[in-house]
Amino acid sequence: MGLKERLRDLARTDTQLEADEIRERTISDPGAAVACAGKLVERKQATVAGCVRCITMPPRQGMPVLVAELFDGDRSVNLVWIGRRRIAGIEPGVFLVADGRVAMVKGQPAIFNPTYQIVPTK
């Protein structure tokens, strides 16, 4: 590593370093066909990988909804499970690979009721 790279790393914030680490892991994962939101096309099937950044349960009347923001180090996509309030193992900081059809909700890509696989840390 040269002096230029070391100076660049010193200038980065903790958030940028964490995002770079997640991005590197996302790209290196052999099970991930697409790196998160960068290449998602509406109404097309996609496989995404990344780290769960946050989990929310927006208030809805009648039907419970669980939303997990999946971050690949660059962009994010919302994974939405309808009819669920909690899914064992899915929590902030967990790395996972999800598959489903992409929809755009208020300009943000989302995948409803995706199939998913939690990837263990190495």
C-alpha atoms as a printed R data frame, in Angstrom:
    type eleno elety resid chain resno       x       y       z
1   ATOM     1    CA   MET     A     1   0.000   0.000   0.000
2   ATOM     2    CA   GLY     A     2   1.470   3.312  -1.061
3   ATOM     3    CA   LEU     A     3   1.511   6.648   0.692
4   ATOM     4    CA   LYS     A     4  -1.346   7.944  -1.453
5   ATOM     5    CA   GLU     A     5  -3.654   5.080  -0.405
6   ATOM     6    CA   ARG     A     6  -2.742   5.495   3.274
7   ATOM     7    CA   LEU     A     7  -3.512   9.223   3.183
8   ATOM     8    CA   ARG     A     8  -6.820   8.520   1.435
9   ATOM     9    CA   ASP     A     9  -7.741   5.971   4.135
10  ATOM    10    CA   LEU     A    10  -6.874   8.432   6.912
11  ATOM    11    CA   ALA     A    11  -9.241  11.007   5.418
12  ATOM    12    CA   ARG     A    12 -12.193   8.594   5.381
13  ATOM    13    CA   THR     A    13 -14.792   8.541   8.115
14  ATOM    14    CA   ASP     A    14 -15.769   5.405  10.015
15  ATOM    15    CA   THR     A    15 -19.007   5.261   8.020
16  ATOM    16    CA   GLN     A    16 -17.116   5.306   4.702
17  ATOM    17    CA   LEU     A    17 -14.727   2.602   5.896
18  ATOM    18    CA   GLU     A    18 -17.655   0.426   7.003
19  ATOM    19    CA   ALA     A    19 -19.410   0.973   3.657
20  ATOM    20    CA   ASP     A    20 -16.228  -0.041   1.789
21  ATOM    21    CA   GLU     A    21 -15.968  -3.193   3.894
22  ATOM    22    CA   ILE     A    22 -19.607  -4.133   3.187
23  ATOM    23    CA   ARG     A    23 -19.154  -3.392  -0.527
24  ATOM    24    CA   GLU     A    24 -16.064  -5.611  -0.673
25  ATOM    25    CA   ARG     A    25 -17.900  -8.461   1.040
26  ATOM    26    CA   THR     A    26 -20.936  -8.044  -1.230
27  ATOM    27    CA   ILE     A    27 -18.854  -8.217  -4.393
28  ATOM    28    CA   SER     A    28 -16.754 -11.144  -3.169
29  ATOM    29    CA   ASP     A    29 -19.805 -13.257  -2.240
30  ATOM    30    CA   PRO     A    30 -20.156 -15.988  -4.899
31  ATOM    31    CA   GLY     A    31 -23.883 -16.389  -4.255
32  ATOM    32    CA   ALA     A    32 -24.697 -12.787  -5.103
33  ATOM    33    CA   ALA     A    33 -25.587 -12.376  -8.757
34  ATOM    34    CA   VAL     A    34 -26.163  -8.632  -8.422
35  ATOM    35    CA   ALA     A    35 -24.630  -6.151  -6.011
36  ATOM    36    CA   CYS     A    36 -27.693  -4.598  -4.415
37  ATOM    37    CA   ALA     A    37 -29.432  -1.539  -5.818
38  ATOM    38    CA   GLY     A    38 -26.881  -0.580  -8.465
39  ATOM    39    CA   LYS     A    39 -28.288  -2.718 -11.281
40  ATOM    40    CA   LEU     A    40 -31.878  -3.368 -10.231
41  ATOM    41    CA   VAL     A    41 -34.564  -3.104 -12.898
42  ATOM    42    CA   GLU     A    42 -38.208  -2.688 -11.933
43  ATOM    43    CA   ARG     A    43 -40.416  -5.772 -12.450
44  ATOM    44    CA   LYS     A    44 -37.407  -8.040 -13.025
45  ATOM    45    CA   GLN     A    45 -36.199 -10.891 -10.840
46  ATOM    46    CA   ALA     A    46 -32.999 -10.031  -8.942
47  ATOM    47    CA   THR     A    47 -30.608 -11.495  -6.420
48  ATOM    48    CA   VAL     A    48 -29.220  -8.965  -3.963
49  ATOM    49    CA   ALA     A    49 -26.653  -9.212  -1.185
50  ATOM    50    CA   GLY     A    50 -25.642  -6.912   1.607
51  ATOM    51    CA   CYS     A    51 -25.822  -6.057   5.265
52  ATOM    52    CA   VAL     A    52 -29.117  -5.301   7.020
53  ATOM    53    CA   ARG     A    53 -28.815  -1.676   8.067
54  ATOM    54    CA   CYS     A    54 -32.108  -1.247   9.920
55  ATOM    55    CA   ILE     A    55 -35.460  -2.903  10.502
56  ATOM    56    CA   THR     A    56 -38.753  -1.030  10.715
57  ATOM    57    CA   MET     A    57 -42.405  -1.913  11.188
58  ATOM    58    CA   PRO     A    58 -44.366   0.901   9.563
59  ATOM    59    CA   PRO     A    59 -47.801   1.466  11.071
60  ATOM    60    CA   ARG     A    60 -50.406  -0.181   8.884
61  ATOM    61    CA   GLN     A    61 -54.005  -0.776   9.691
62  ATOM    62    CA   GLY     A    62 -54.775  -4.462   9.976
63  ATOM    63    CA   MET     A    63 -51.790  -6.118   8.287
64  ATOM    64    CA   PRO     A    64 -48.356  -6.337   9.954
65  ATOM    65    CA   VAL     A    65 -45.373  -5.438   7.739
66  ATOM    66    CA   LEU     A    66 -41.646  -5.895   8.367
67  ATOM    67    CA   VAL     A    67 -39.152  -3.822   6.341
68  ATOM    68    CA   ALA     A    68 -35.389  -4.465   6.354
69  ATOM    69    CA   GLU     A    69 -33.053  -2.035   4.615
70  ATOM    70    CA   LEU     A    70 -30.334  -4.064   2.849
71  ATOM    71    CA   PHE     A    71 -27.170  -2.018   2.210
72  ATOM    72    CA   ASP     A    72 -24.442  -3.166  -0.192
73  ATOM    73    CA   GLY     A    73 -21.924  -0.456   0.682
74  ATOM    74    CA   ASP     A    74 -23.122   1.879  -2.048
75  ATOM    75    CA   ARG     A    75 -26.910   1.788  -2.260
76  ATOM    76    CA   SER     A    76 -29.777   0.097  -0.504
77  ATOM    77    CA   VAL     A    77 -32.934  -1.852  -1.254
78  ATOM    78    CA   ASN     A    78 -35.891  -2.485   1.045
79  ATOM    79    CA   LEU     A    79 -36.873  -6.084   1.732
80  ATOM    80    CA   VAL     A    80 -40.551  -6.159   2.707
81  ATOM    81    CA   TRP     A    81 -42.304  -9.096   4.338
82  ATOM    82    CA   ILE     A    82 -46.079  -8.724   4.489
83  ATOM    83    CA   GLY     A    83 -47.842 -10.436   7.374
84  ATOM    84    CA   ARG     A    84 -44.709 -10.616   9.560
85  ATOM    85    CA   ARG     A    85 -43.689  -8.639  12.623
86  ATOM    86    CA   ARG     A    86 -40.406 -10.458  13.209
87  ATOM    87    CA   ILE     A    87 -38.193 -12.995  11.410
88  ATOM    88    CA   ALA     A    88 -35.714 -14.955  13.497
89  ATOM    89    CA   GLY     A    89 -32.124 -14.179  12.537
90  ATOM    90    CA   ILE     A    90 -32.865 -11.013  10.587
91  ATOM    91    CA   GLU     A    91 -31.530  -8.094  12.585
92  ATOM    92    CA   PRO     A    92 -29.245  -5.106  11.980
93  ATOM    93    CA   GLY     A    93 -25.695  -6.132  11.078
94  ATOM    94    CA   VAL     A    94 -26.613  -9.492   9.531
95  ATOM    95    CA   PHE     A    95 -25.273 -10.200   6.018
96  ATOM    96    CA   LEU     A    96 -27.758 -11.909   3.718
97  ATOM    97    CA   VAL     A    97 -28.550 -12.797   0.124
98  ATOM    98    CA   ALA     A    98 -32.160 -12.285  -1.014
99  ATOM    99    CA   ASP     A    99 -34.032 -13.090  -4.204
100 ATOM   100    CA   GLY     A   100 -37.289 -11.695  -5.578
101 ATOM   101    CA   ARG     A   101 -39.021  -9.373  -8.001
102 ATOM   102    CA   VAL     A   102 -38.084  -5.693  -7.808
103 ATOM   103    CA   ALA     A   103 -40.701  -2.970  -7.352
104 ATOM   104    CA   MET     A   104 -40.161   0.769  -7.036
105 ATOM   105    CA   VAL     A   105 -41.893   2.279  -4.010
106 ATOM   106    CA   LYS     A   106 -41.606   6.071  -3.760
107 ATOM   107    CA   GLY     A   107 -38.450   5.975  -5.887
108 ATOM   108    CA   GLN     A   108 -36.753   3.346  -3.678
109 ATOM   109    CA   PRO     A   109 -36.259  -0.243  -4.916
110 ATOM   110    CA   ALA     A   110 -38.087  -2.853  -2.852
111 ATOM   111    CA   ILE     A   111 -38.518  -6.614  -2.978
112 ATOM   112    CA   PHE     A   112 -41.709  -7.980  -1.438
113 ATOM   113    CA   ASN     A   113 -41.654 -11.336   0.400
114 ATOM   114    CA   PRO     A   114 -38.168 -12.292  -0.849
115 ATOM   115    CA   THR     A   115 -36.554 -15.645  -0.342
116 ATOM   116    CA   TYR     A   116 -33.397 -15.141   1.665
117 ATOM   117    CA   GLN     A   117 -30.335 -16.849   3.040
118 ATOM   118    CA   ILE     A   118 -28.339 -15.567   6.003
119 ATOM   119    CA   VAL     A   119 -24.630 -15.707   5.244
120 ATOM   120    CA   PRO     A   120 -22.441 -16.572   8.256
121 ATOM   121    CA   THR     A   121 -19.502 -14.323   9.080
122 ATOM   122    CA   LYS     A   122 -16.114 -15.571   7.989
